[in-house]
Amino acid sequence: MTIQIKNLFRLKSNTNFDGENSEAINSKVGENDESRKRTYHETGFRDGSRNIGSQYALKICLNAIYAKFQNEEKEFIEKQKHIKEPYFVEQKNKETEVKALTVSKENKEEQITQLDVKIRDIKDQIETLKFEMNDLVRDPEKYYINAKKGASTKFWIGLFILIPISLYLFTFYVSTSYSAFFKVFDLDSNIMMNVLDPKAYEKAWSDGALEGAFVTLIPFVFIGLGYLIHMFSENKNISSYIKIGILFLTTFIFDAILAYQIEEKIYELNKTFDSKPFDLPIAFTKIQFWGIIFAGFVVYIIWGLVFDFIMKENKEKDKIKHEQQLRKKDIQIHQERISDLEENKNSIMKDLNSIKELIAKAYGRITELQRIIDAVIIPTKEYVLYASEYLQGWITFIHEKLFVAKTEKENLVRECIEAYNIHCESVGATHDTQNSIYLSAV
């Protein structure tokens, strides 16, 4: 009989079961053991006599014996069920495992879908914030921001005007303060050179550190007064207006003092014996006196107005910039959230891939178990028992009925045993193997 073999699995037996079914099968098997042994022994003796103990014939006969044993085992339906019981149990467990893993897989996929939706929503929010950052400058009122349009442009224009005016005031007050307090006028110099000395800064420092420091720092007094005027103008109340008026008056008086000092030096330089002592009424009649005051005080007022204007525009610009900074921080927070969500998503993806691998392995094992259940399980240790009986019958013939020289008998027996061992190894009938599972090809 020819049987096609597709796959061979050699498995260690774990089939120690208790119960009535197991006992009944074992009892039945025990009753048949002795008769089967005798049958195989007798068959081995008979086949050996027919083939004169040939080891080549033994190989063929052993294959036929194995096929016979396999067919016999197929007929033991209850025994097959008993042997296959652990595979049925494992298959059920694997199916339960697959169901649990499938539920876990669906949960992970749902989590990933929810994370994708969150990430997409946050990215949309980031794009909206970026658009608002650009649109704030064009239309701040659209975002309920009380800021004027074009504040940034007005600020830079005002700053462009303020810088040269500041340089003018610095130069003017350095020159006039030096001329008023430290310079000695002479007749050889013209009036303008005495009032506005282009080398006043150098001369003041050459006269001494005190003079140099005085003419260097005095412009900042006027700048400080201008800054105070701006700060008081922030508060729209009578107290602030009074303070502003006092500051303007102080600046005017200081400019008047500088003009008076300079005009007095010029008057003393040009006076005669008939000239009256220089006093305030005389100073009021001099054009240069008023020229010095207005060259300083009027320009100072202009500087204060421009400074106040750019500070207000800067405030308007800061409102927009502040809102832009808030949106920039929001974008940064959203990006950090996206990073956290992406990290969480990657972790879930790893878990999902692991679950998919477990499901695939479980399905593979279920398929393998089903093939085992559909196959015939051969108890190879039992086969070794019966095959050895068959070999004993064959060797018994050689020893008792084959009339050849002793040496030739011993060689033939050794060759038959070797053929038997090769056969057992080829069919997986070893001492370490409890069962062999054969899957017949379709």
Secondary structure by P-SEA (a helix, b strand, c coil): cbbbbcbbbbbbcccccccaaaaaaaaaaaaaaaaaaaaaaaaaaaaaaaacccaaaaaaaaaaaaaaaaaaaaaaaaaaaaaaaaaaaaaaaaaaaaaaaaaaaaaaaaaaaaaaaaaaaaaaaaaaaaaaaaaccccccccccccccaaaaaaaaaaaaaaaaaaaaaaaaaaaaaaaccccccccccccccccccaaaaaaaaacaaaaaaaacaaaaaaaaaaaaaaaaccccaaaaaaaaaaaaaaaaaaaaaaaaaaaaaaaaccccccccccaaaaaacaaaaaaaaacaaaaaaaaaaaaaaaaaaaaaaaaaaaaaaaaaaaaaaaaaaaaaaaaaaaaaaaaaaaaaaaaaaaaaaaaaaaaaabbbbaaaaaaaaaaaaaaaaaaaaaccccccaaaaaaaaaaaaaaaaaaaaaacccccccbbbbbbcc
